[in-house]
Amino acid sequence: MLRASTMATAAMRAAVTRTGACAASSSALQNYASQVFGEKAEATYLNSQTRDALAAARRTGKPLTKGVANEVAEGMRRWASERGAVSFAHLFYPMRGRVPGEKHDSF
């Protein structure tokens, strides 16, 4: 997740440089994907066993156990709360239709 965000940021910066976009747009891109729960946040908010289980799930595609999923959710909640988040939304695309759905919740 973090690598893809970093690549997207680099691509956007290159596009701004090529097209000569305004300085305001360029400075806005510096913060692009700066609030991502990625490897750095995982190292801070998850214990090593949880990080290892999460990495294994990413590698193999196998689902997380409920306990590990709860630990990841709690780490993400703490991370988001420390950054001022008070609510969250989950966007999903049902298999049966074209219209996406959203679920909104608060901490």
Backbone as CSV, one residue per row, in Angstrom:
resi,resn,N_x,N_y,N_z,CA_x,CA_y,CA_z,C_x,C_y,C_z
1,MET,0.840,-1.180,0.000,0.000,0.000,0.000,0.884,1.242,0.000
2,LEU,1.874,1.284,0.832,2.732,2.446,0.923,3.520,2.637,-0.364
3,ARG,4.010,1.559,-0.951,4.791,1.678,-2.179,3.944,2.240,-3.316
4,ALA,2.715,1.782,-3.447,1.835,2.273,-4.503,1.574,3.764,-4.309
5,SER,1.370,4.203,-3.079,1.139,5.617,-2.808,2.372,6.439,-3.157
6,THR,3.540,5.915,-2.821,4.779,6.615,-3.128,4.965,6.740,-4.633
7,MET,4.667,5.670,-5.375,4.786,5.716,-6.829,3.791,6.697,-7.422
8,ALA,2.575,6.717,-6.897,1.562,7.648,-7.400,1.985,9.085,-7.146
9,THR,2.562,9.345,-5.978,3.032,10.690,-5.659,4.130,11.106,-6.620
10,ALA,5.080,10.209,-6.883,6.172,10.522,-7.806,5.642,10.793,-9.210
11,ALA,4.675,10.010,-9.652,4.095,10.206,-10.979,3.381,11.549,-11.067
12,MET,2.654,11.922,-10.005,1.945,13.197,-10.008,2.926,14.364,-10.005
13,ARG,3.989,14.246,-9.233,4.994,15.310,-9.216,5.646,15.459,-10.586
14,ALA,5.926,14.339,-11.237,6.515,14.390,-12.570,5.555,15.056,-13.559
15,ALA,4.276,14.764,-13.448,3.286,15.370,-14.336,3.204,16.867,-14.102
16,VAL,3.270,17.285,-12.849,3.228,18.713,-12.536,4.451,19.407,-13.134
17,THR,5.603,18.776,-13.025,6.825,19.353,-13.575,6.742,19.461,-15.093
18,ARG,6.250,18.408,-15.749,6.151,18.404,-17.218,5.160,19.431,-17.735
19,THR,4.043,19.573,-17.039,2.987,20.450,-17.542,3.132,21.878,-17.061
20,GLY,4.021,22.129,-16.113,4.202,23.477,-15.603,3.015,23.943,-14.775
21,ALA,2.375,23.028,-14.073,1.219,23.389,-13.246,1.635,24.389,-12.183
22,CYS,0.667,25.081,-11.632,0.949,26.155,-10.685,1.628,25.635,-9.417
23,ALA,2.309,26.526,-8.734,3.044,26.164,-7.518,2.106,25.670,-6.428
24,ALA,0.897,26.197,-6.364,-0.059,25.761,-5.337,-0.387,24.288,-5.508
25,SER,-0.575,23.847,-6.750,-0.851,22.433,-6.993,0.343,21.586,-6.607
26,SER,1.528,22.061,-6.900,2.748,21.323,-6.577,2.881,21.142,-5.071
27,SER,2.603,22.190,-4.299,2.736,22.061,-2.843,1.650,21.148,-2.272
28,ALA,0.479,21.128,-2.880,-0.580,20.230,-2.422,-0.175,18.777,-2.614
29,LEU,0.573,18.498,-3.656,1.004,17.126,-3.920,2.000,16.618,-2.888
30,GLN,2.676,17.519,-2.213,3.647,17.084,-1.208,2.968,16.347,-0.060
31,ASN,1.694,16.640,0.179,0.958,15.973,1.256,0.148,14.783,0.774
32,TYR,0.186,14.498,-0.521,-0.578,13.381,-1.073,-0.164,12.077,-0.400
33,ALA,-1.119,11.339,0.098,-0.908,10.039,0.742,-0.029,10.138,1.987
34,SER,-0.032,11.301,2.644,0.776,11.441,3.856,0.081,10.822,5.069
35,GLN,-1.225,10.605,4.997,-1.980,10.032,6.103,-2.442,8.623,5.741
36,VAL,-1.481,7.739,5.539,-1.763,6.360,5.150,-1.297,5.424,6.260
37,PHE,-2.169,4.521,6.650,-1.770,3.509,7.627,-0.973,2.445,6.877
38,GLY,0.304,2.683,6.739,1.194,1.783,5.998,2.221,1.141,6.909
39,GLU,3.347,0.774,6.351,4.380,0.035,7.090,4.899,0.798,8.306
40,LYS,5.092,2.107,8.167,5.603,2.897,9.291,4.603,2.911,10.445
41,ALA,3.327,3.132,10.124,2.283,3.134,11.163,2.115,1.738,11.754
42,GLU,2.192,0.718,10.916,2.068,-0.654,11.419,3.148,-0.944,12.441
43,ALA,4.359,-0.482,12.181,5.464,-0.720,13.110,5.227,-0.037,14.451
44,THR,4.514,1.079,14.429,4.238,1.826,15.655,3.025,1.293,16.411
45,TYR,1.983,0.921,15.696,0.697,0.603,16.329,0.361,-0.884,16.410
46,LEU,1.163,-1.741,15.787,0.907,-3.183,15.847,2.106,-3.896,16.440
47,ASN,1.867,-4.953,17.218,2.985,-5.729,17.736,3.567,-6.597,16.612
48,SER,4.723,-7.156,16.847,5.429,-7.890,15.783,4.657,-9.119,15.317
49,GLN,3.967,-9.810,16.224,3.196,-10.989,15.823,2.045,-10.603,14.902
50,THR,1.383,-9.509,15.211,0.277,-9.039,14.373,0.796,-8.597,13.017
51,ARG,1.921,-7.867,12.999,2.513,-7.447,11.724,2.897,-8.645,10.865
52,ASP,3.471,-9.666,11.494,3.852,-10.869,10.752,2.631,-11.571,10.174
53,ALA,1.556,-11.678,10.965,0.330,-12.323,10.487,-0.293,-11.532,9.342
54,LEU,-0.261,-10.216,9.444,-0.801,-9.355,8.393,0.022,-9.492,7.111
55,ALA,1.330,-9.524,7.248,2.197,-9.687,6.079,1.969,-11.051,5.421
56,ALA,1.797,-12.090,6.224,1.534,-13.421,5.677,0.205,-13.449,4.927
57,ALA,-0.796,-12.780,5.466,-2.108,-12.736,4.803,-2.013,-12.004,3.470
58,ARG,-1.244,-10.927,3.435,-1.049,-10.198,2.167,-0.339,-11.077,1.138
59,ARG,0.650,-11.805,1.610,1.461,-12.652,0.724,0.663,-13.829,0.184
60,THR,-0.108,-14.480,1.041,-0.779,-15.724,0.657,-2.226,-15.535,0.224
61,GLY,-2.837,-14.418,0.637,-4.243,-14.199,0.319,-5.194,-14.885,1.283
62,LYS,-4.656,-15.544,2.297,-5.514,-16.201,3.291,-6.089,-15.163,4.244
63,PRO,-7.304,-15.401,4.744,-7.925,-14.416,5.651,-7.221,-14.358,7.003
64,LEU,-7.361,-13.212,7.651,-6.827,-13.043,9.001,-7.740,-13.759,9.994
65,THR,-7.159,-14.181,11.101,-8.000,-14.702,12.176,-8.748,-13.518,12.789
66,LYS,-9.822,-13.790,13.480,-10.607,-12.721,14.085,-9.771,-11.935,15.092
67,GLY,-8.940,-12.633,15.847,-8.096,-11.962,16.836,-7.114,-10.997,16.200
68,VAL,-6.455,-11.426,15.121,-5.506,-10.561,14.431,-6.241,-9.389,13.785
69,ALA,-7.386,-9.657,13.165,-8.167,-8.590,12.533,-8.584,-7.547,13.571
70,ASN,-8.970,-7.987,14.757,-9.350,-7.050,15.816,-8.160,-6.213,16.281
71,GLU,-6.987,-6.829,16.366,-5.786,-6.084,16.759,-5.422,-5.044,15.699
72,VAL,-5.541,-5.404,14.424,-5.270,-4.453,13.340,-6.288,-3.307,13.397
73,ALA,-7.548,-3.637,13.595,-8.591,-2.608,13.668,-8.338,-1.652,14.836
74,GLU,-7.951,-2.187,15.968,-7.670,-1.337,17.130,-6.454,-0.446,16.873
75,GLY,-5.419,-0.985,16.254,-4.252,-0.170,15.908,-4.605,0.946,14.943
76,MET,-5.420,0.626,13.949,-5.846,1.641,12.989,-6.727,2.693,13.662
77,ARG,-7.595,2.276,14.575,-8.446,3.224,15.290,-7.618,4.189,16.124
78,ARG,-6.621,3.657,16.852,-5.750,4.528,17.658,-4.985,5.504,16.770
79,TRP,-4.447,4.989,15.652,-3.703,5.820,14.703,-4.589,6.952,14.178
80,ALA,-5.805,6.623,13.759,-6.716,7.623,13.207,-7.160,8.618,14.276
81,SER,-7.461,8.135,15.476,-7.902,9.020,16.560,-6.826,10.032,16.922
82,GLU,-5.581,9.606,16.935,-4.474,10.521,17.233,-4.324,11.600,16.165
83,ARG,-4.887,11.368,14.991,-4.836,12.352,13.906,-6.130,13.147,13.799
84,GLY,-7.016,13.003,14.791,-8.225,13.806,14.849,-9.459,13.195,14.217
85,ALA,-9.389,11.947,13.766,-10.564,11.316,13.163,-11.629,11.054,14.223
86,VAL,-12.873,11.296,13.864,-13.985,11.015,14.769,-14.997,10.062,14.136
87,SER,-14.841,9.805,12.838,-15.732,8.885,12.145,-14.990,8.237,10.989
88,PHE,-15.630,7.241,10.375,-15.017,6.569,9.245,-16.109,6.067,8.319
89,ALA,-15.732,5.761,7.091,-16.677,5.223,6.114,-16.039,4.029,5.429
90,HIS,-16.854,3.076,5.093,-16.409,1.903,4.354,-17.156,1.901,3.029
91,LEU,-16.427,2.004,1.933,-17.023,1.986,0.599,-16.890,0.582,0.045
92,PHE,-17.972,0.048,-0.495,-17.912,-1.307,-1.042,-18.707,-1.376,-2.336
93,TYR,-18.368,-2.347,-3.140,-19.028,-2.565,-4.417,-19.698,-3.934,-4.401
94,PRO,-21.010,-3.967,-4.256,-21.717,-5.253,-4.202,-21.547,-6.034,-5.503
95,MET,-21.499,-7.324,-5.397,-21.332,-8.187,-6.565,-22.598,-8.201,-7.421
96,ARG,-23.726,-7.845,-6.861,-24.994,-7.992,-7.568,-25.420,-6.742,-8.349
97,GLY,-24.708,-5.667,-8.231,-25.146,-4.456,-8.908,-23.991,-3.518,-9.190
98,ARG,-24.297,-2.453,-9.866,-23.269,-1.487,-10.247,-23.142,-0.330,-9.272
99,VAL,-24.111,-0.160,-8.414,-24.118,0.980,-7.515,-23.315,0.651,-6.260
100,PRO,-22.308,1.469,-5.941,-21.533,1.203,-4.717,-22.348,1.533,-3.472
101,GLY,-21.926,0.977,-2.369,-22.567,1.260,-1.099,-21.564,1.880,-0.150
102,GLU,-22.067,2.549,0.858,-21.213,3.134,1.878,-21.808,2.867,3.240
103,LYS,-20.934,2.653,4.202,-21.340,2.498,5.598,-20.571,3.523,6.391
104,HIS,-21.258,4.393,7.090,-20.631,5.429,7.903,-20.800,5.079,9.371
105,ASP,-19.741,5.332,10.159,-19.769,5.046,11.583,-18.954,6.089,12.311
106,SER,-19.070,6.138,13.622,-18.278,7.043,14.461,-17.556,6.251,15.517
107,PHE,-16.462,6.820,16.014,-15.708,6.181,17.078,-16.412,6.379,18.395
